[in-house]
Amino acid sequence: MQKTVLSNGIRIVTQPMAHVRSVSMGVWVAVGARDETPAENGLSHLIEHLIFKGTQKRSAFQIAKEFDAIGGQTNAFTSMEYTCYHARVMDAHLYTMVDILSDIFLNSRFDHDDLLKERPVILQEIGMVEDSPDDYIHLLSGMNFWGDHPLGRSILGSRENILRFDAGAIKAFFQRLYQPDRIVISAAGNLDHQEFVDLVGPAFASIRPGDAFPRRNPPRFISRVNVHSRELEQTHICIGTRGLPTVSPRRYTLSLMNTILGGNMSSRLFQEVRENRGLAYAVYSFVSSHMDTGMFGAYAAVDPANAYQTALLFLEQFKKLKNFGTDESELTAAKEFIKGNLLLAAESSENQMVRLAQNEIHFNRHVPLGEVLRLIEAVSPDDLLALAGDLFSGDTLSITLLGAAAAGNKDYENLQTVL
């Protein structure tokens, strides 16, 4: 891995992979939905859409056509804490990829007419999430757990905000928050670091620093039950409790705990809920981590008559891990699962590009894969037992249901005493 810092503070990190024919590039900005006020909610995601809608020298069609003409793949995504614009091409087309991504990032028009065309698209995206209960339950769970904090809002924003935003508000948000010290450009694949810096540097060095970035305030955990009634064939259940920040030294222990509880087909939740009892098709646990906080959760979709029983099974498995931990064989299997996934992902230029940027954003340094594997291997059963004891508590337990619930709120509130 090599790193260059431009004069304005933009960081460029690369990972040469001589055995591949592709190059993946991402322009990452440590700005996301968490950095918006209630009135700005949805602006980060809206900018992600509009940035592909045309520059001073390229229309939206030309941007799409030029990428298609080289067999390239390009996309973008917005999270709570960063936004990424990325592409992957054959190594012979590196210059074209850099030219297009640089142009759209630095010269997007944010035109009023483009905004009018894109509004209905985003409104459809909001509707698509609301129509997909297995997605919508996670949004509702975040609202339930984080409350009025920005982490509890939708990344997509509200319909009211999307209809209200104008080109001036979009440009002002972009200019205020897209500051050079928040930008990381990462690339991995068959490339030379200095050649890449020479291609990218002159254009991005022109970005001028702005005012101080708004402070991110840590949230508090909310323990409560929310049942959202809807006519559905299934009841969707999301149980959340306190997790860990992205930068926590115990993040590898948390990853192993997630694998053991619900991260694969041999996990405890999958085996108990699906294989042993046949209650659900989809069941898993998950980790949602941010710079200063996090949530650990579990999800399943079941027949409404089995919702309470499934929620109880989740908590019983949490409690079992909290009280008795795990043995060496189960922990070793989880370690091999995670290490295998990491090593397989390392063969992809796109995954390496993502890993480079996230390490730079979160840790301000490269974290070698060997270091990660060593720290995973160092986790002991006692480490996992201690973490489960710290995280699994009724005081930070949030239970969210979507669909027809056979039991009422009071019944689910009683589950908070299980832990």
C-alpha positions in Angstrom: 0.0 0.0 0.0 1.3 3.5 -0.8 -0.1 6.9 0.3 0.3 10.4 -0.9 -1.2 13.5 0.7 -1.9 16.5 -1.6 -1.1 20.0 -0.5 -4.8 20.6 0.5 -5.0 17.5 2.6 -6.7 15.0 0.2 -5.3 11.5 0.8 -4.5 9.2 -2.1 -4.0 5.5 -1.2 -3.3 2.7 -3.6 -2.8 -1.1 -3.5 -1.0 -2.6 -6.6 -2.3 -6.0 -7.6 -0.1 -7.1 -10.5 -2.0 -10.4 -11.0 -5.3 -8.8 -12.0 -6.4 -7.0 -15.2 -8.8 -4.6 -13.4 -8.4 -1.3 -11.6 -11.0 -0.1 -9.0 -11.2 3.5 -7.9 -13.3 5.3 -5.3 -13.6 8.9 -4.3 -14.7 8.8 -0.7 -16.0 11.7 1.4 -16.5 11.4 5.1 -19.9 13.0 4.9 -23.1 11.2 5.3 -26.7 11.3 6.6 -25.3 11.7 10.2 -23.9 15.1 9.3 -27.3 16.6 8.2 -29.7 18.7 10.3 -33.3 17.6 10.3 -34.0 20.2 7.6 -31.1 18.8 5.5 -31.9 15.1 5.9 -31.6 13.5 2.5 -29.1 16.0 1.0 -26.1 13.6 1.0 -28.0 10.9 -0.8 -29.5 13.5 -3.3 -26.0 14.7 -4.1 -25.0 11.2 -4.8 -27.7 10.9 -7.4 -27.2 14.4 -9.0 -23.5 14.1 -9.3 -24.0 11.7 -12.3 -26.5 14.0 -14.0 -24.0 16.2 -15.9 -21.0 18.4 -15.8 -19.9 21.4 -17.9 -18.5 19.1 -20.6 -20.6 15.9 -20.2 -24.3 15.2 -20.1 -25.7 12.4 -18.0 -26.0 10.3 -21.2 -22.4 11.0 -22.2 -21.2 9.9 -18.7 -23.1 6.6 -19.0 -22.1 6.1 -22.7 -18.4 6.7 -22.0 -18.3 4.1 -19.2 -20.3 1.6 -21.2 -17.9 2.1 -24.2 -15.0 0.8 -22.1 -16.9 -2.0 -20.4 -16.7 -0.2 -17.1 -18.9 -0.4 -14.0 -19.7 2.7 -12.0 -21.9 3.5 -9.0 -22.2 5.4 -5.8 -23.6 4.9 -2.3 -24.4 6.9 0.8 -24.0 5.8 4.4 -24.5 7.4 7.7 -20.9 8.6 7.8 -19.5 8.7 4.3 -20.4 8.8 0.6 -18.5 7.0 -2.1 -18.3 7.4 -5.9 -16.6 4.4 -7.4 -15.8 2.6 -10.7 -14.0 -0.5 -12.0 -12.4 -0.8 -15.5 -9.8 -2.8 -17.3 -6.3 -1.5 -16.5 -6.0 -0.2 -20.1 -8.8 2.3 -19.4 -7.4 3.8 -16.2 -7.0 7.3 -17.7 -10.6 7.4 -18.9 -12.0 6.3 -15.5 -10.0 8.9 -13.7 -11.0 11.6 -16.2 -14.8 10.8 -15.8 -14.8 10.4 -12.0 -12.8 13.6 -11.6 -15.1 15.5 -13.9 -18.3 14.5 -12.2 -16.9 15.1 -8.7 -15.4 18.4 -9.4 -17.7 19.9 -12.1 -21.2 18.6 -11.5 -23.8 21.3 -12.4 -26.5 20.4 -9.8 -28.9 21.9 -12.4 -32.5 22.7 -11.4 -33.9 20.8 -14.4 -31.9 17.7 -13.4 -33.2 18.0 -9.8 -36.8 18.1 -11.1 -36.1 14.8 -13.0 -34.4 13.1 -10.2 -36.9 13.9 -7.4 -39.4 11.3 -8.6 -36.7 8.7 -8.8 -35.7 9.2 -5.1 -39.4 9.3 -4.1 -39.7 5.9 -5.8 -36.6 4.7 -4.0 -38.3 5.7 -0.7 -41.4 3.9 -1.7 -39.4 0.8 -2.7 -37.9 0.6 0.8 -41.3 1.0 2.5 -42.7 -1.7 0.2 -40.0 -4.1 1.2 -40.6 -5.1 4.8 -37.3 -6.9 5.1 -35.6 -3.6 4.4 -38.1 -1.3 6.1 -37.8 -3.1 9.4 -34.2 -2.1 9.7 -35.1 1.6 9.1 -37.8 1.3 11.8 -35.4 -0.5 14.1 -32.8 2.3 13.8 -35.5 4.9 14.5 -36.6 2.9 17.6 -33.0 2.4 18.9 -31.5 5.9 18.1 -34.6 8.0 18.5 -34.2 11.7 17.4 -30.5 11.3 16.8 -29.4 11.6 13.1 -28.5 7.9 13.2 -32.2 7.2 13.6 -33.2 9.0 10.4 -33.4 7.6 6.9 -30.4 8.1 4.6 -32.9 8.7 1.8 -34.5 11.6 3.6 -38.2 12.4 3.9 -40.6 13.0 1.0 -41.2 16.6 2.4 -37.5 17.4 2.3 -36.9 15.9 -1.2 -39.7 18.0 -2.6 -38.4 21.1 -0.8 -34.7 21.0 -1.7 -33.6 23.4 -4.5 -30.4 23.7 -6.4 -29.1 26.4 -4.1 -29.4 24.3 -1.0 -27.7 21.4 -2.7 -24.7 23.5 -3.9 -24.3 25.1 -0.5 -24.3 21.7 1.3 -21.8 20.3 -1.2 -19.4 23.3 -0.9 -19.7 23.5 2.9 -19.1 19.8 3.7 -17.1 18.3 0.8 -13.8 19.6 2.3 -10.4 18.2 1.2 -9.5 16.9 4.6 -12.6 14.7 4.5 -11.7 13.2 1.0 -9.9 10.0 0.4 -9.2 8.7 -3.1 -8.4 4.9 -3.1 -7.5 2.6 -6.0 -6.5 -1.0 -6.2 -5.6 -3.3 -9.1 -3.0 -3.3 -11.9 -1.7 0.2 -11.5 1.4 2.2 -10.5 1.0 4.5 -7.5 2.9 7.5 -8.8 1.2 7.3 -12.2 -2.2 7.3 -10.5 -1.2 10.3 -8.3 0.0 12.2 -11.4 -3.4 11.5 -13.1 -5.6 12.4 -10.1 -3.6 15.0 -8.2 -3.7 18.1 -10.4 -7.5 18.1 -10.6 -8.2 17.4 -6.9 -5.5 19.7 -5.6 -7.7 22.6 -6.7 -10.3 21.9 -4.0 -9.9 24.6 -1.3 -10.4 24.0 2.4 -13.6 25.3 4.0 -15.0 26.1 7.4 -14.8 23.6 10.3 -16.7 20.4 9.9 -19.9 20.2 12.1 -19.3 18.2 15.3 -20.7 14.7 15.5 -22.5 14.2 18.8 -22.7 10.6 20.2 -26.2 9.2 20.6 -27.8 7.5 23.6 -29.4 4.1 23.5 -33.1 3.8 23.8 -34.7 0.7 25.3 -38.3 0.2 24.1 -40.8 -1.8 22.1 -42.4 -0.6 18.9 -45.0 -2.7 17.0 -45.9 -1.4 13.5 -49.1 -2.9 12.3 -49.3 -3.8 8.6 -51.3 -6.3 6.6 -48.4 -8.8 5.8 -48.1 -12.5 5.5 -45.2 -12.4 7.9 -44.2 -10.5 11.0 -40.7 -9.0 10.7 -38.7 -8.9 13.9 -35.6 -6.8 14.6 -34.0 -6.9 18.1 -31.2 -4.5 18.7 -28.8 -3.8 21.6 -25.7 -1.9 22.3 -22.8 -2.6 19.9 -19.3 -1.2 19.5 -17.7 1.7 17.6 -15.9 0.9 14.3 -12.6 1.7 15.9 -13.1 -0.3 19.1 -10.2 -2.6 20.0 -12.8 -5.3 20.6 -14.2 -5.1 17.1 -12.8 -8.5 16.1 -14.4 -10.1 19.2 -17.7 -8.6 18.1 -17.3 -10.0 14.6 -16.7 -13.5 15.9 -19.7 -13.1 18.3 -21.8 -12.1 15.3 -20.6 -15.2 13.3 -21.4 -17.5 16.2 -24.8 -16.1 16.9 -26.2 -15.5 13.4 -23.5 -14.9 10.8 -23.7 -18.1 8.8 -25.7 -21.3 8.3 -24.1 -23.2 11.2 -24.7 -20.2 13.6 -26.8 -20.7 16.7 -29.8 -18.6 15.6 -29.9 -20.2 12.1 -29.8 -23.6 13.6 -32.3 -23.0 16.4 -34.9 -20.9 14.6 -34.7 -22.3 11.1 -33.2 -25.8 11.2 -34.5 -27.1 14.5 -37.9 -25.4 14.7 -38.7 -24.4 11.1 -39.9 -21.0 12.1 -38.2 -18.8 9.5 -36.7 -18.8 6.1 -34.6 -15.7 6.7 -32.8 -15.3 10.1 -29.5 -13.7 10.9 -27.6 -11.4 13.3 -25.8 -8.2 12.2 -23.4 -5.5 13.3 -24.0 -1.8 12.6 -20.9 0.2 13.7 -20.2 3.9 13.6 -17.2 6.0 14.6 -18.3 6.4 18.2 -21.1 3.9 18.8 -22.8 0.8 17.4 -25.7 -1.6 17.5 -25.7 -5.4 17.5 -29.0 -6.9 16.2 -30.8 -9.9 15.0 -33.6 -10.3 12.4 -36.2 -12.9 11.3 -39.4 -13.0 9.4 -42.0 -15.5 10.7 -45.7 -16.4 10.8 -47.4 -13.8 13.1 -48.4 -16.6 15.4 -44.7 -17.4 16.0 -43.4 -13.9 16.4 -43.3 -13.8 20.2 -41.7 -17.3 20.4 -39.0 -16.2 17.9 -38.2 -13.1 19.8 -37.9 -15.1 22.9 -35.6 -17.6 21.2 -33.3 -14.7 20.1 -33.0 -13.4 23.7 -32.5 -16.9 25.1 -29.5 -17.4 22.7 -28.1 -14.0 23.7 -28.5 -15.0 27.3 -26.9 -18.4 26.8 -23.8 -16.8 25.2 -23.7 -14.2 27.9 -23.8 -16.8 30.7 -21.8 -19.6 29.3 -19.8 -18.2 26.4 -18.4 -20.5 23.7 -15.9 -23.4 23.5 -12.7 -23.5 21.6 -14.1 -25.6 18.7 -17.0 -23.2 18.0 -14.7 -20.2 18.3 -12.1 -21.8 16.0 -14.8 -22.5 13.3 -15.9 -18.8 13.5 -12.3 -17.7 13.1 -11.8 -19.8 10.0 -15.1 -18.6 8.5 -14.1 -14.9 8.9 -10.5 -15.4 7.8 -11.7 -17.3 4.7 -14.0 -14.5 3.8 -11.3 -11.9 4.2 -8.8 -13.8 2.2 -11.2 -14.5 -0.6 -12.3 -10.9 -0.7 -8.7 -9.8 -0.9 -8.5 -11.3 -4.4 -11.0 -8.6 -5.7 -9.6 -5.2 -6.7 -13.0 -3.6 -5.7 -12.9 -5.1 -2.2 -9.3 -4.0 -1.8 -10.2 -0.4 -2.9 -13.0 -0.3 -0.3 -10.7 -1.7 2.5 -8.0 0.9 1.7 -10.4 3.8 2.0 -12.2 2.6 5.1 -8.9 2.0 7.0 -7.7 5.5 6.0 -11.0 7.1 7.1 -11.4 5.1 10.4 -7.8 4.7 11.5 -5.8 7.1 9.4 -3.4 4.3 8.5 -3.2 1.1 6.5 -4.1 -2.0 8.5 -2.3 -4.9 6.9 -4.4 -8.0 6.4 -1.8 -10.0 8.4 -2.5 -7.8 11.4 -6.2 -8.4 11.1 -5.7 -12.2 10.9 -3.4 -12.1 13.9 -5.9 -10.2 16.0 -8.8 -12.4 15.0 -6.7 -15.5 16.0 -5.8 -13.9 19.3 -9.5 -13.6 20.5 -10.2 -16.1 23.3 -13.4 -17.6 24.7 -13.0 -15.3 27.8 -12.9 -12.3 25.5 -16.1 -13.3 23.9 -17.8 -14.1 27.2 -16.8 -10.6 28.6 -18.1 -8.8 25.5 -21.5 -10.6 25.6 -21.7 -9.7 29.3 -21.1 -6.0 28.5 -23.5 -5.8 25.5 -26.4 -8.0 26.3 -28.6 -6.0 28.8 -32.3 -5.3 29.0 -31.4 -1.7 29.7 -30.3 -1.2 26.1 -32.7 -3.6 24.4 -34.9 -2.4 21.5 -37.6 -4.6 20.0 -39.2 -3.6 16.7 -41.9 -5.5 14.8 -43.5 -4.9 11.4 -46.7 -6.8 10.4 -49.5 -8.5 12.2 -48.3 -9.2 15.8 -50.3 -11.8 17.7 -48.9 -10.4 21.0 -49.1 -6.8 22.2 -46.5 -4.3 23.3 -46.7 -5.3 27.0 -45.9 -9.0 26.1 -42.8 -7.9 24.3 -41.8 -5.4 27.0 -41.7 -8.4 29.4 -38.9 -9.9 27.2 -36.6 -7.2 28.2 -36.2 -8.9 31.6 -34.9 -12.1 29.9 -31.4 -10.7 29.7 
